[in-house]
Amino acid sequence: MTFASNDVVPFTLARAKLSELAEQAKAGAEKIITKNGESYVALIDASRLDYYHLLERERIHLLLIEDARKGLEDIKAGRVHNADKAIAKLQQRRKAKSATAARSAKQCD
């Protein structure tokens, strides 16, 4: 979606014209509200926000399905690891990292 210059609204103006901006957003115009010259928040119709959330959930589901497909390919190709051994190895790495961080913090004191 493209934005026109009147879709970018300073915070102080948005506060003064919130009702008008809300009506414009309800009609489909998304507003970017700025604070100190930077993008701060967006004002959009609630049903459009629901739609954006739905799209994001669908995207996540597609990514999960793709990960599952790759996992099944890995199993078929024999690219597998023992889960218990992999978890134990990760726990050892965490423990070693924590010990290193603790030694570093102690040296700084």
Phi, psi and omega in degrees: 000139177263152180245139173268163182300330180281357175272350177256117190234127175297149183305316183296321178290321179299319179298319182287332186239032185303315182299314179296316180295322178297320178296319178295319178295319178299329179278356175116354180273116176277136182246137173256121180260128183254155176222125183056036177079001181248149174303134184240302178215168176242147177244114181222163178297138183300322180293326177291321176298318176302318179297317178299319178295321178298315178300318180295318177297318178298320179298316179298318179297318178297321177295320178295319178296319179296318177298319178296319178299315178297321178298318178295322176297318178299319179297314179301322183276358179081013179272075183232158176226152176291124184297318181297318179293320180296318179295317180298320179295318178296320179295322177296318178298316179299315181298317179295320178296317179297319179295318178297316179296321179294319178296318179297318179294322180293323179292330179287335182288000000 
